[in-house]
Amino acid sequence: MLTKAFIPYKGYYSSPFSKWQGSLANEHSIVLGSETAKAWLQTKKIEPDLFDYLILGATIGQPYTFYGGPWASALIGAQNIPGCLISQACSTSTTVIFQAAMGIETGLYQNVFTLMTDRCSNGPHTIWPNPKGPGGQVISENWLMDQFNNDPWARNAMIQTAENVAKETGVTREQCDEVALRRYEQYTDSLANNREFQKKYMFPVSIRISKKKTLSIDADEGVMPTTRDGLEKLKPVLPDGSHTFGSQTHPADGNCGLIVTSREKAGELSQDRSKDAQIVSYGFARSKKGFMAMAVVPAAQMALDKAGISIKEVKVIKTHNPFAANDIYFARQMNIDVNTFNNFGSSLIFGHPQAPTAGRLIIEGIEELTDKGGGYMLFTGCAAGDTGAALVLKI
């Protein structure tokens, strides 16, 4: 259990998420993320030299990623501090926030800025030398599609892991469609009253499209309207599978940032110190080979156990659910109603830029928990390699 690490109320932002090959498709994710973070800090009147460390989360290579952490530090205006890069697939944000919290807990850091950013669009294609190949042909790798389609250990695609869990536990196509529809309805709640909920944390990104013109994107781009009839007309992605393209997430682009600091400093930076979020515990797990969706349960239980609470004591639950079966399995194992968590949507609906996905969900969870008067929040999500990671926060 952690006791010293806090996220100031409103000490965070998430950009809108843009659909794959959308408006952010050609933007360097580290540069865009850093520029967005710098603009956000300016609006908050927070000087970048406040921070003594930056942790960058990114999973898809960009030019100069080798310099990622210290480069991002300089780009946000903190030119004299070091930084590091963490890449852990869909668990990147969870791990970044936990590592920042551990630094605060041990006294290693005083104030940490965490920046999570990725661009799934137009990802790199890498070639590797293969002198023994026929004619010296190279080994090639697509950083996005090849990872989705082939786990080098389990030897299957991401969606196959979800179908494995669905088949073993009796999750049906109809149940997946119902969850997808419910998550879309919850997402539309975040759009009510002129996007009142989203505007509590969402910060626009600006991209230069010419010397004289800048495009500002202040809302999610590419969220597909979801209806019962529309879902029923879709074919399963895999033969006889439970998931269609309507009940799984889509790749996206975006970034988010959070401040992790001490209780005292959080109070100084907070808009309301009574609403600062304490980072309480972390959990991790790995399921059996090829059953990624199962990892969310032991990861969540580990975080709950370390926090000394039960699932019944949690007011807000957010999950990274790339496939509808994730939430169905989680709800069954934790003995909760699948329709009662992921209020205001989830990555199943607004997309998955990988590194910042969990960060946005955690930010949304803090805002929802604040609206409910405080208590405990649980985030849990799966990640490549049949792993999972979870965090418990308290307000």
N, C-alpha and C positions, 0 to 999 in steps of 0.2 A: 504493500500500500504506500502511495506517495502522499506527502503532506505539505510540500513547499512550493509546488509548481502551479501557476495560475495563468489563465487567459483573461485579460481585461475585457469587460463588457464593451462590445463594439471594437475590440482590438483585433479585428479580422475583416476580411472581405473575400468574396468570390467574384470572379468575372462571370458574365454569361457564358454558357457553353454553346459552341457553334458546331453545327453538324459537320460530319466528315466531308471534306472537299467543299466546305462553305467559305464564309468570308475570311476566316483566319488561316486558310489552307496554305498560304505562302509566307506566313509570318514566322520568323525564328522564335521558337517558344521561350527560350531563356531571355532573349532581348525583350520580347513582348511582355513576359511575366514580370521582368524587372522594371520595365517602364511603367507598367500598371501599378506595381507595388509602390514605386517612387511617387507617382501621382496621388495614390491613396494616402501615403504618409503625409504628403503636403496638405491634403484637405484636412487631415487630423492634426496638423501642426506638430507633428512628431519629427524631431531631428534624427536623421539616420545614424549620427554618431552616438545615439543612445545605446545602440546594440554593440555587444562585444563578440558576437558570433552569428553567423548565418548558416542555416542548413537548407540546402537546395534539394528538392525531390524531383526527379525526372527519370523517365524510363526509355524514351525514344531519342536516339542520338541526333544531335544537331551540330553544325560546324562549331568547333572550339568547345565542345562539351568537356574536353580534357581539363579546361580551366573553370568548369562550371561554378563551383561554390565561390571562390574569390572573385571571379568575374561578375557574378550576380551581385555580390556585396558592393563592388565598385559601381555597378550600374544603378543601384538604388540610392547611391550617394554616400555609402559607408565605405570609403576608399581605404581605410586603415585597418579593417578587420578581416580575419580569415573566414573561410567557409568550407564546407565539405558537400559532397554529393551523395545522396542515398537513392538507390534504385531497387525497389522491391515489388515490381509489377503493381497490381491493384492495391497492395498493402502499403504503398509508398508513403502516403500521407499519415497513416496510422503510426508507422515506424518513425517518421520524421518528428512528429509531435511527441512521441514517447521519448526519443533520444534527447530532444530539447528539454523535456521535463526532467529526465535523469541528470542532465547537466545542471539544472537549477537545484535539484534535490541534493546533489553532492557538493554544490558550491563551485563547480568548475566554470559555469557561466553565470552571469548576472541577468542579462536580458538577451533573448534570442529571437531573431526573426526567422520564421520558417516560410519558405516560398516553394510551392508545388506547381509545376507547369509542364505541359506536354502538348505536342501537336501530332495527333494520329494521322492527319492528312499529309500526303506527300512525304511519307517517311523515307529514311535512307535505304538504299540497296547496297549492301556490302559485298565485296568480293574478297576471297581469301586465296592465297597462293596454294596450288596443288601440283607440285612438280611431277608427281607420279601419276597424275590423271592422264587420260588419253589425249595426246597432243598438248599436254600441259594445261588443259582446260581448268579454269578457276572454279572454286566452290563459291556459290552465291547465296545470299540471305536477304530476304525482305524483312525489315525489322518489325513490321506490323503483321502482315498476313501470315508469314511463316510461323510466327509465335502463336497466333490464334489457331492455326491448323495443325500444329505438331509439337507436343510436349516431348522433348528428347528422351525423357525417362519413361513416362507412361505410354508413349507412342500413340497418342490420340489427340483429337482436336478439342478445343474448349467445350464446344457444344456437346461432344460425346460424353464428357464428364457429367454434364447435367442430365443427359439421357440415361446414363448409368444409374444415377441416383433415383431418377424418376421410375425407372423400371424396377429397381430393387425394392423401392418403398411404396409402389403403387400410386404414383402421382400421374394423373390422367391429363390428356390434352384439354379437356373441358375445364379442369381445375386451374391449369396454367392460364387459359384464356380469362377465367374469372379474376385471377390475381392481376393480370395485366390491365384489365378493365378497371379494377379497383384502384390500382396505382395511378392510372391516368386521371381518374376522378379526383384522387387526392392531390395530384399535381395541379389540376385546375383550381383547387382551393387556394393555391399560392398566387393565382392570377386575379383573384377576387379584389374588388375595390381598387381597380387600376394597379394590380400587382402589389398590393399593400405589404404582403408578407415578404416577397422577394426583395423589395426595396429596402428592407431592414438590413440587408447584408450585401446585396449585389452592387458591384462597382463597374462602370462601363470600361470597355477597352477602346482605345483609339488607334487606328491604323492609317498611315499616310498612303493615299492612293495616287497622289501626284504632288508636285512641288507646292501647289496652291490649295489642295483639297485633302481633308482628313475625314475619315469615316468613323463615327462613334457607334459602337454596338452596345446597347444597354439592356437587352433582353435575350433570352435563349433563342437560338436559331435552329430550326429544323426539327422541332418536336412534332411528331406525326399525330394527328387526331386519331383517337381510338374509339371504335364502336363495337358493340357485340356482333353486328352483322359483318363488319369489316374483318374482325378476327376470325369468324367462322369460315370466311371464304378463303383464308390463307392455307396453303399446304404446309405440312411439317417440313422443316429443313432437312431432317434425316428421315428416311423411309420408316413409317410406323412410329415416328417419334412423337413426343408430347409438346415440343416447342416449334412455333413458327417464327418468322421474323417479327411478328407482333408481340411475342412474349419473351423476347431477349433484347438486350441493350444494343446500342449502335456506337461505333467509335466517334469521338468528338475531339474538339480542341478547346483549351481554356487554361485558367490558372487561378490560384487562390493563395492567400497569405494569412498567417496568424502570429501574434506576439505571444511568447511564452516567457514568463518572468516570475518574480517573487510576489507574495501576497501584498507587501507594502508597495512595490512599484506598480503592480496591477491596479491598486487603488488610486494611484496618482494618474494613471493613464485612462482609467475607466470613465465612462459616461455615468455610471452608477455603480459604486463599489459593492453594493449589496447584491449585485447581479454578476459579479466576477465568477468565472468557472474554474473550480479546482480540478486538476487532472489527478484522478484517484488511483487508477490501476490500469494495467495492460495485460492482455492475454494473447497467446499464440497457439497454433496447432497445425498438424498435418494429418490429413485423412489417408485412408488406404489409396493405393495407386489408382488414378483414374476416377476418383469420386470427390472432386473439388468442393462441391456444394456442401458436403458433410462437415468440412473443416470449420465452418462458421459456428457450429454448436460448441465443440470443446474450447474454441478460442473465447467465445462469449462466457462460458461457464468459468473458465480460468480467471477472466477479468472480474466476474462477479464474486468469485470465491476470495480473490485477493482484496476486493473492496469490502468483504464481509457482509454482503447483501444477497438477497434472492431476486429472481426475475420479477417477482410480485412487488418488489419495492421500487422498481424502475418506472418512472413516469413517461419517459420518451425513449423509443427505440428506433434507431436508424440502421439500415443495412445497405451494403453494396450488394445488389442482386442482379448480376448480369443475365440471369435466367430466372423465370418465375418459380421454377422448382426450388430454388434456394430458399425463398421465403416460406414456401409450403413446408419443406422439410424442417426448417428452423422453428416454425410455429408449432408443428406437431411435437418435436422433441422437447421444446420448452413449455408445452402445454398452455399456449396462448392463442388468441384469435388472430389469424393471419390478416384480417381486415383492420386491425386496430393499431398497427404501427406503420412507419414510413408515411406519416401524415405530411402533406404538402409535396408528395412525390418522392422519387428516388432515381437512381441511375438507370433503372429499367426504362424510364421514360425520358429523362433529359440527357441521357447519353453518358459516355465513359471515356474521358480523355486520359484515363489511367492514373498518373501521379496525383492530380488534384481532385479526383472523384471523391475519395473518402473525406478529404478536407472540406469540401462543400457540404457533404452530408453532416459532418460534425458541426459545422457552423450553423446549418439549418436547425440541427438538434438543440444547440444552445439557445437560439431564438425561440424555438417552440417551448423549451423548458422554462425560459424566462416568462413567457406568456402564461404558463401554468403555475407560476408562483415559486418555481424552484424545485429542488429535489435531485434525483439521480437520472442521468442519461446513459444509455448504452449504445455504442456503435459496434457493429461487427460486420465483417465482410470477407469474402474468399479472395484468393489470389493465385496466380499461376504456380504450378508445381504442387497442386492439391493442398495449398496452405490456407490459413486464415489468421486474422488479427483483429483484436477488439480493444476498445478503450471504455472506461467508465469515467464520467465527469460528474461533478456535483456543484449545484448553485445553492 
